[in-house]
Amino acid sequence: MFDAVQPDEPHHYLAFLAVDPTQQNRGIGAALLADHHGRLDALGLPVYLEASNRNNQRLYLRHGYSAGPAIALPEEGPAILQMWRSAPGDDGRTPFPCTKPRRQ
């Protein structure tokens, strides 16, 4: 289901970023993102991810991501929040890229 809505533009997919709940709000997630972004920026790659909640979405927005459309899960599951960070050289934050519907 998630593959069907990923952006068409070539990108890196950040599947997981997690910090032990007892260690959150200490800048660890931001440091992990900064390190990861440095590596991807050196390769000239944009980044796509799905955030699992609004707190995570706010973290990604602070680190240059744009919000895309939410993914509605079946069976009243939580909304999954699509996020996009442009490749270096793009002038500032760019809108979420286009996604063509794909068969699942």
C-alpha positions in Angstrom: 0.0 0.0 0.0 2.8 2.4 0.9 4.8 1.7 -2.3 1.7 2.7 -4.4 1.9 6.3 -3.0 5.6 7.0 -2.9 6.8 9.9 -5.0 7.8 9.2 -8.6 11.0 11.2 -8.4 14.1 9.1 -7.5 14.8 9.4 -3.8 16.2 7.7 -0.7 13.5 6.1 1.5 14.1 6.6 5.2 12.3 3.5 6.6 13.1 3.9 10.3 14.3 6.5 12.8 13.8 5.7 16.4 15.0 6.9 19.8 14.4 5.1 23.1 11.4 6.8 24.7 13.4 7.4 27.9 16.0 9.3 25.8 13.6 11.4 23.7 13.6 15.2 23.7 17.4 15.4 24.1 18.3 16.1 20.5 19.2 12.5 19.7 16.7 12.2 16.8 17.8 15.6 15.4 21.5 14.4 15.6 20.6 11.2 13.8 18.8 13.1 11.1 21.6 15.6 10.7 24.1 12.8 10.2 21.9 11.0 7.7 21.1 14.2 5.8 24.8 14.9 5.5 25.4 11.6 3.8 22.4 12.0 1.5 23.3 15.6 0.6 26.8 14.5 -0.4 25.0 12.1 -2.9 22.6 14.7 -4.0 19.5 12.7 -3.0 16.1 13.8 -1.8 14.5 11.9 1.1 11.0 10.4 1.5 9.5 9.0 4.7 6.2 8.2 6.4 5.8 9.7 9.9 3.6 7.8 12.3 2.3 10.8 14.3 2.1 14.6 14.5 5.0 14.9 16.9 7.3 13.1 14.5 5.9 15.2 11.7 6.9 18.4 13.6 10.4 17.1 14.0 10.7 16.5 10.2 9.2 19.8 9.4 11.9 21.5 11.5 14.5 19.7 9.5 13.4 20.9 6.1 10.8 18.4 5.1 7.5 19.2 3.4 4.3 17.4 4.3 2.5 15.4 1.7 -1.0 13.8 1.7 -1.8 11.5 4.6 -2.2 7.8 3.9 -5.5 6.5 5.3 -5.1 2.9 6.5 -8.0 0.5 6.3 -9.9 -0.6 9.4 -9.7 2.8 11.1 -5.9 2.6 11.4 -3.9 5.7 12.1 -3.1 8.3 9.5 0.4 7.9 8.1 2.0 11.3 7.2 4.1 11.5 4.1 7.2 13.7 4.3 9.7 14.9 1.6 13.1 16.6 1.9 14.5 18.0 -1.4 17.9 17.3 -2.7 20.6 19.9 -2.0 20.7 22.7 -4.5 16.9 23.0 -4.5 16.1 26.5 -3.4 14.6 26.0 0.1 11.7 23.7 1.0 10.0 22.4 -2.1 6.4 21.1 -2.2 5.7 17.4 -2.0 6.4 15.9 -5.4 3.8 14.3 -7.7 2.8 10.7 -7.3 1.1 8.8 -10.0 -1.4 6.1 -8.8 0.2 2.7 -9.1 -1.4 -0.7 -8.8 -0.8 -2.6 -5.6 
